Amino acid sequence: MTHVNIGFGTYRISAKSPQHLEALTYAMQNGIRLFDTSANYAAGDSERAIASAIRQSGSKREELTICSKAGYIQGPLLERVRRGALEVFDLVPYQEGCYHSIHSDFLKSQLSGTLERLETNYIDTYLLHNPEYFLMHTIEKKEDVEPARNEMNRRILEAFIALEEEVQAGRIKSYGISSNSFAKTPDALHFMPYTHLIALAREAATEAGSDTHHFTTIQLPINLLETEGLKCAAWAKANGLTVLVNRPLNAFDSEGMHRLATYEKPDEYETNREKLLMAADTYSLSELRTVVTDLDSIKGKFKWPGAAEEALQRQTIPFIQGILSRIPDQQVKSAVIPLLNPFLHSYLQEVSHLCSQKTLSYLHAQGYEDAGHPIQHYALRWLINRPEIDTILLGMRKKSYVDDALTLL
């Protein structure tokens, strides 16, 4: 078995969550050494969380490897761009809530913010974050591919020159690219070619006056159902680069999204549902009864747990809050409100269980054997055995998730 590390991916981590801070701190205290973040994760709050955990854990900065990224323009940053308060060159207006740029000026300003939020004076590895958004925005047909890739290479070269300058300034130690398109087939319109990247890095080093380039790392998705990226990973390893794998348990294929994890059936779901229905009937809350019965009727229709969580956050919970706001009797509210969180929590657990049953059947149909292990253990062991991979990035929002990862190692 090859030695593969586990890194802490902070995509959904927030400094405002005590649970997240506990998990980060615990990970640092128990041997997790690589932490992957980005300027746009929780609008910078994931970076703040890492800084807080370093203080709480008593970790020495030099013993940790911190990777951060830049490229996305979202949230408050996007609003500044739209108002004209911030000028960004080589701007890619990818979609309504997401713009993108890897222009040198933008990268350097983003790095300054990242260093401030992380409370450090250097980043170990700084990554261009999904630069293929330019390709996705520009390429609509095969004839568009060559000119778009030429322009992509120009943008990457300019970004690499800026990053070589930041190495000289001591603000980063190395750099690389995180791209979902590394995992596409070469004939895909939005495939991100990679075999020329070292040559671009050498050219950038020469332009910046460095003796050698500092392009060290690629990051891409690889998992049981997305294996095309192994070719890119093998190339990277053969050329001395470090390979970070993201989305080890969130897989996309022609059938959609699959969460590669086993979730046990919650014992309390039916009880929590019946308690809430009884309260709705007792206090004549017909709208609340409809919400509960509707949710129950569709619990088996979700393909992955995240879809159910998003539906609750965006639609169901605001609707329930509206129902509560129209209840004039405080005593009724006091009777109903304590029943809501247990129901919603166990509902998500029930949906997750049903999704994992579907995923298991799907994996069996693909020829995978689980041998009685949880899906996530099987999926992660499969990755741990890959010689092309250096580090698997796991989202570990709970202390128990950190323990699971440590057990696997």
C-alpha positions as CSV (number, residue, x, y, z in Angstrom):
1,M,0.0,0.0,0.0
2,T,1.3,3.4,-0.9
3,H,1.4,6.1,1.7
4,V,-1.4,8.6,1.1
5,N,-2.1,11.5,3.5
6,I,-5.4,12.8,4.5
7,G,-5.9,16.6,4.3
8,F,-8.6,18.7,5.8
9,G,-10.8,20.3,3.1
10,T,-12.6,23.4,4.4
11,Y,-15.1,24.1,1.6
12,R,-18.0,24.3,4.0
13,I,-16.1,25.4,7.2
14,S,-17.0,28.6,9.0
15,A,-15.3,30.3,11.9
16,K,-18.8,31.0,13.2
17,S,-19.4,27.3,13.9
18,P,-18.1,25.9,17.2
19,Q,-18.4,22.5,15.8
20,H,-16.2,23.3,12.8
21,L,-13.6,24.9,15.0
22,E,-13.6,21.9,17.3
23,A,-13.0,19.6,14.3
24,L,-10.2,21.7,12.9
25,T,-8.5,22.0,16.2
26,Y,-8.8,18.3,16.9
27,A,-7.4,17.5,13.5
28,M,-4.4,19.7,14.1
29,Q,-3.8,18.1,17.5
30,N,-4.0,14.6,16.0
31,G,-1.7,14.7,13.1
32,I,-3.6,16.2,10.2
33,R,-1.0,18.5,8.7
34,L,-2.5,19.8,5.3
35,F,-5.4,22.2,5.2
36,D,-7.0,23.2,2.0
37,T,-9.0,26.4,1.7
38,S,-9.9,29.2,-0.7
39,A,-10.6,32.9,-0.6
40,N,-14.2,32.2,-1.6
41,Y,-15.0,29.5,0.9
42,A,-17.6,31.0,3.2
43,A,-16.5,34.3,1.8
44,G,-13.2,34.0,3.5
45,D,-14.5,32.6,6.8
46,S,-12.9,29.2,6.2
47,E,-9.5,30.9,6.2
48,R,-10.4,32.7,9.5
49,A,-11.5,29.3,10.9
50,I,-8.0,27.8,10.2
51,A,-6.4,30.8,11.9
52,S,-8.6,30.4,15.0
53,A,-7.8,26.6,15.1
54,I,-4.1,27.2,14.9
55,R,-4.3,29.4,18.0
56,Q,-6.6,27.0,19.9
57,S,-4.6,23.9,19.1
58,G,-1.3,25.5,19.9
59,S,0.1,24.3,16.6
60,K,3.2,25.8,15.1
61,R,2.6,27.4,11.8
62,E,5.7,25.8,10.2
63,E,4.4,22.3,11.0
64,L,1.3,22.8,8.9
65,T,0.9,23.0,5.2
66,I,-1.8,25.5,4.1
67,C,-3.1,25.6,0.5
68,S,-5.3,28.4,-0.5
69,K,-6.8,29.4,-3.9
70,A,-8.0,32.4,-5.8
71,G,-10.1,33.0,-8.9
72,Y,-13.7,33.1,-7.8
73,I,-15.6,36.4,-7.5
74,Q,-18.8,35.9,-5.5
75,G,-20.9,37.4,-2.7
76,P,-19.7,40.8,-1.4
77,L,-16.7,40.8,-3.8
78,L,-19.0,40.4,-6.8
79,E,-21.2,43.2,-5.5
80,R,-18.2,45.5,-5.4
81,V,-17.3,44.6,-9.0
82,R,-20.9,45.2,-10.2
83,R,-21.0,48.6,-8.5
84,G,-17.8,49.6,-10.2
85,A,-16.1,49.9,-6.8
86,L,-13.5,47.2,-7.9
87,E,-12.0,46.9,-11.3
88,V,-11.0,43.4,-12.3
89,F,-9.2,42.6,-15.5
90,D,-9.7,39.5,-17.7
91,L,-13.1,39.2,-16.0
92,V,-15.2,36.1,-16.8
93,P,-18.9,36.7,-16.1
94,Y,-19.5,33.0,-15.8
95,Q,-23.1,33.1,-14.4
96,E,-25.4,35.4,-12.4
97,G,-23.8,34.9,-9.0
98,C,-20.3,33.9,-10.1
99,Y,-17.6,35.8,-11.9
100,H,-14.0,34.7,-12.3
101,S,-10.5,36.0,-13.0
102,I,-6.9,34.9,-12.7
103,H,-5.4,38.3,-13.7
104,S,-2.2,39.0,-11.9
105,D,-3.5,42.1,-10.1
106,F,-6.6,40.2,-8.8
107,L,-4.5,37.3,-7.6
108,K,-2.1,39.5,-5.7
109,S,-5.0,41.4,-4.0
110,Q,-6.7,38.2,-3.1
111,L,-3.5,36.8,-1.7
112,S,-3.2,39.9,0.6
113,G,-6.7,39.2,1.9
114,T,-5.9,35.5,2.4
115,L,-2.8,36.2,4.4
116,E,-4.6,38.6,6.6
117,R,-7.5,36.2,7.3
118,L,-5.1,33.3,7.9
119,E,-3.0,35.5,10.2
120,T,0.2,34.3,8.5
121,N,2.9,35.9,6.4
122,Y,3.1,33.1,3.8
123,I,1.0,30.4,2.1
124,D,2.7,27.0,1.4
125,T,0.9,26.5,-1.9
126,Y,-1.3,29.0,-3.7
127,L,-3.5,27.5,-6.4
128,L,-5.4,29.0,-9.4
129,H,-8.9,28.0,-8.6
130,N,-10.7,26.4,-11.6
131,P,-9.3,28.6,-14.3
132,E,-11.3,26.6,-16.8
133,Y,-14.2,28.8,-16.1
134,F,-12.8,30.9,-19.0
135,L,-13.1,27.9,-21.3
136,M,-16.6,27.1,-20.0
137,H,-17.7,30.7,-20.7
138,T,-16.0,30.9,-24.1
139,I,-16.3,27.5,-25.8
140,E,-19.6,26.6,-27.3
141,K,-18.5,24.5,-30.3
142,K,-15.4,22.6,-31.4
143,E,-14.2,25.5,-33.6
144,D,-13.9,27.6,-30.4
145,V,-11.5,25.2,-28.7
146,E,-8.1,26.2,-30.1
147,P,-8.4,30.0,-29.8
148,A,-9.9,29.7,-26.3
149,R,-7.0,27.4,-25.2
150,N,-4.4,29.7,-26.6
151,E,-6.0,32.6,-24.6
152,M,-6.2,30.3,-21.6
153,N,-2.5,29.7,-21.9
154,R,-1.7,33.4,-22.1
155,R,-3.7,34.0,-18.9
156,I,-2.1,31.1,-17.1
157,L,1.4,32.3,-18.1
158,E,0.7,35.8,-16.8
159,A,-0.7,34.3,-13.6
160,F,2.4,32.1,-13.1
161,I,4.7,35.1,-13.6
162,A,2.8,36.9,-10.8
163,L,3.0,33.8,-8.6
164,E,6.8,33.5,-9.2
165,E,7.1,37.1,-8.1
166,E,5.1,36.2,-4.9
167,V,7.6,33.4,-4.3
168,Q,10.4,35.9,-4.5
169,A,8.6,38.2,-2.1
170,G,8.2,35.3,0.3
171,R,4.4,35.5,0.4
172,I,4.0,32.0,-1.1
173,K,6.4,29.0,-1.2
174,S,4.9,27.4,-4.3
175,Y,1.9,27.4,-6.6
176,G,-0.3,25.2,-8.8
177,I,-3.7,24.7,-10.3
178,S,-6.9,23.2,-8.9
179,S,-9.1,22.3,-11.8
180,N,-12.2,20.0,-12.2
181,S,-11.4,20.0,-15.9
182,F,-8.2,18.0,-15.4
183,A,-10.6,15.1,-14.8
184,K,-12.4,15.4,-18.1
185,T,-11.6,13.3,-21.2
186,P,-9.3,15.1,-23.7
187,D,-12.0,15.2,-26.3
188,A,-14.3,17.2,-24.0
189,L,-14.8,20.8,-25.0
190,H,-13.9,22.1,-21.6
191,F,-11.0,19.7,-21.0
192,M,-8.0,21.5,-19.3
193,P,-4.8,20.4,-21.1
194,Y,-2.0,19.9,-18.6
195,T,1.1,18.4,-20.2
196,H,2.5,21.9,-21.2
197,L,2.0,23.5,-17.7
198,I,5.6,22.8,-16.6
199,A,6.9,24.5,-19.7
200,L,4.7,27.5,-18.9
201,A,6.1,27.5,-15.4
202,R,9.7,27.5,-16.7
203,E,8.9,30.4,-19.0
204,A,7.3,32.3,-16.1
205,A,10.3,31.7,-13.9
206,T,12.6,33.0,-16.6
207,E,10.3,36.1,-17.0
208,A,10.3,36.7,-13.2
209,G,14.1,36.2,-13.0
210,S,14.0,33.0,-11.0
211,D,16.5,30.2,-11.5
212,T,13.9,27.5,-11.2
213,H,10.1,27.4,-11.3
214,H,7.9,26.8,-8.3
215,F,4.9,25.1,-9.9
216,T,4.5,22.1,-7.6
217,T,0.9,21.0,-7.2
218,I,-2.3,20.0,-9.0
219,Q,-5.6,19.4,-7.4
220,L,-8.5,17.6,-9.1
221,P,-11.5,15.3,-8.4
222,I,-10.9,11.6,-8.4
223,N,-13.3,9.0,-6.9
224,L,-14.8,5.6,-7.5
225,L,-17.0,6.9,-10.3
226,E,-14.7,9.6,-11.7
227,T,-11.4,7.9,-12.7
228,E,-10.4,9.9,-15.8
229,G,-8.3,12.2,-13.6
230,L,-5.9,9.3,-12.8
231,K,-4.3,10.0,-16.1
232,C,-3.5,13.6,-15.1
233,A,-2.4,12.4,-11.7
234,A,0.0,9.9,-13.2
235,W,1.5,12.6,-15.4
236,A,1.9,14.9,-12.4
237,K,3.6,12.2,-10.3
238,A,5.9,11.3,-13.2
239,N,7.0,15.0,-13.4
240,G,7.5,15.4,-9.6
241,L,4.4,17.3,-8.8
242,T,2.2,16.8,-5.7
243,V,-1.3,15.5,-6.4
244,L,-4.2,16.6,-4.1
245,V,-7.6,14.8,-4.7
246,N,-10.8,16.6,-3.9
247,R,-14.4,15.3,-3.9
248,P,-13.4,11.8,-2.9
249,L,-16.9,11.1,-1.7
250,N,-19.0,13.3,-4.0
251,A,-19.1,11.7,-7.4
252,F,-20.6,12.9,-10.7
253,D,-21.4,10.7,-13.6
254,S,-24.0,10.5,-16.4
255,E,-26.6,9.6,-13.8
256,G,-26.0,12.7,-11.7
257,M,-24.6,13.2,-8.2
258,H,-23.8,10.3,-5.9
259,R,-22.7,10.6,-2.2
260,L,-20.3,7.7,-1.6
261,A,-21.2,7.2,2.0
262,T,-23.3,4.9,4.1
263,Y,-25.9,6.5,6.4
264,E,-27.7,4.5,9.0
265,K,-31.5,4.6,9.3
266,P,-32.5,7.0,12.2
267,D,-34.6,5.3,14.9
268,E,-36.5,8.5,15.8
269,Y,-37.7,9.8,12.4
270,E,-41.2,8.3,12.5
271,T,-41.6,9.3,16.1
272,N,-40.6,12.9,15.4
273,R,-42.8,13.1,12.4
274,E,-45.9,11.8,14.3
275,K,-45.2,14.2,17.2
276,L,-45.2,17.2,14.8
277,L,-48.3,16.0,13.0
278,M,-50.1,15.6,16.3
279,A,-49.2,19.1,17.3
280,A,-50.3,20.4,13.9
281,D,-53.7,18.7,14.4
282,T,-54.0,19.8,18.0
283,Y,-53.5,23.5,17.1
284,S,-55.3,23.4,13.7
285,L,-52.1,24.2,11.8
286,S,-53.1,22.7,8.5
287,E,-50.2,24.4,6.6
288,L,-47.7,22.8,8.9
289,R,-49.4,19.4,8.5
290,T,-49.1,19.8,4.7
291,V,-45.4,20.6,4.9
292,V,-44.7,17.5,7.0
293,T,-46.7,15.1,4.8
294,D,-45.3,16.6,1.6
295,L,-41.7,16.2,2.9
296,D,-42.4,12.6,3.9
297,S,-43.9,11.8,0.5
298,I,-40.7,12.9,-1.3
299,K,-38.1,11.6,1.1
300,G,-37.2,8.8,-1.3
301,K,-36.9,11.0,-4.4
302,F,-33.6,12.7,-3.6
303,K,-30.5,11.4,-5.3
304,W,-28.0,12.7,-2.8
305,P,-28.3,14.2,0.8
306,G,-27.1,17.6,-0.2
307,A,-30.1,18.2,-2.5
308,A,-32.4,17.6,0.5
309,E,-30.4,19.9,2.7
310,E,-30.4,22.7,0.1
311,A,-34.2,22.3,-0.4
312,L,-34.8,22.6,3.4
313,Q,-32.6,25.7,3.7
314,R,-33.9,27.5,0.7
315,Q,-37.6,26.6,0.7
316,T,-38.9,24.5,3.6
317,I,-37.4,26.4,6.6
318,P,-38.3,29.9,5.3
319,F,-41.9,28.6,4.7
320,I,-42.1,27.2,8.2
321,Q,-40.8,30.4,9.6
322,G,-43.6,32.2,7.8
323,I,-46.2,29.8,9.3
324,L,-44.8,30.5,12.8
325,S,-44.9,34.3,12.3
326,R,-48.6,34.1,11.6
327,I,-49.4,32.2,14.9
328,P,-50.6,34.8,17.4
329,D,-50.6,32.5,20.4
330,Q,-47.2,32.3,22.1
331,Q,-48.2,29.2,23.9
332,V,-48.9,27.4,20.6
333,K,-45.5,28.5,19.3
334,S,-43.8,27.2,22.5
335,A,-45.4,23.8,22.0
336,V,-44.6,23.5,18.2
337,I,-41.1,25.0,17.9
338,P,-39.2,22.4,20.1
339,L,-40.6,19.7,17.7
340,L,-39.3,21.2,14.5
341,N,-35.5,20.8,14.8
342,P,-35.7,17.1,15.8
343,F,-38.0,16.4,12.9
344,L,-35.9,18.2,10.3
345,H,-32.7,16.7,11.6
346,S,-34.0,13.2,11.6
347,Y,-35.6,13.8,8.2
348,L,-32.2,14.6,6.7
349,Q,-30.9,11.5,8.3
350,E,-33.7,9.4,6.8
351,V,-33.1,11.0,3.3
352,S,-29.4,10.3,3.7
353,H,-30.1,6.7,4.6
354,L,-32.3,6.2,1.6
355,C,-29.8,7.9,-0.7
356,S,-27.0,5.6,0.5
357,Q,-29.2,2.6,-0.2
358,K,-29.6,3.8,-3.8
359,T,-25.9,4.5,-4.1
360,L,-25.0,1.0,-2.8
361,S,-27.2,-0.6,-5.4
362,Y,-25.8,1.6,-8.1
363,L,-22.2,0.7,-7.1
364,H,-23.1,-3.0,-7.1
365,A,-24.5,-2.6,-10.6
366,Q,-21.1,-1.0,-11.6
367,G,-19.3,-4.1,-10.3
368,Y,-18.0,-2.8,-7.0
369,E,-18.1,-5.0,-4.0
370,D,-18.5,-3.4,-0.6
371,A,-17.6,-6.5,1.5
372,G,-19.8,-5.2,4.2
373,H,-17.9,-2.0,4.9
374,P,-19.4,1.5,4.8
375,I,-19.3,2.9,1.4
376,Q,-17.0,5.8,2.4
377,H,-14.4,3.4,3.9
378,Y,-14.4,1.4,0.6
379,A,-14.2,4.5,-1.5
380,L,-11.4,6.0,0.6
381,R,-9.4,2.8,0.7
382,W,-9.6,2.6,-3.0
383,L,-8.0,6.0,-3.2
384,I,-5.4,5.3,-0.5
385,N,-4.2,2.4,-2.7
386,R,-3.6,4.7,-5.7
387,P,0.1,5.4,-6.3
388,E,-0.8,8.5,-8.3
389,I,-2.2,10.3,-5.3
390,D,-0.4,12.1,-2.4
391,T,-3.2,13.6,-0.4
392,I,-6.9,13.0,-0.2
393,L,-8.9,16.1,0.9
394,L,-11.8,15.3,3.2
395,G,-14.5,17.7,4.4
396,M,-14.5,17.0,8.2
397,R,-17.0,19.3,9.7
398,K,-17.4,17.2,12.9
399,K,-14.8,15.7,15.3
400,S,-16.2,12.3,14.6
401,Y,-15.4,12.7,10.9
402,V,-11.8,13.4,11.8
403,D,-11.8,10.2,13.9
404,D,-13.1,8.2,10.9
405,A,-10.3,9.6,8.7
406,L,-7.6,8.8,11.3
407,T,-9.0,5.3,11.7
408,L,-8.6,4.7,8.0
409,L,-5.0,5.7,8.1
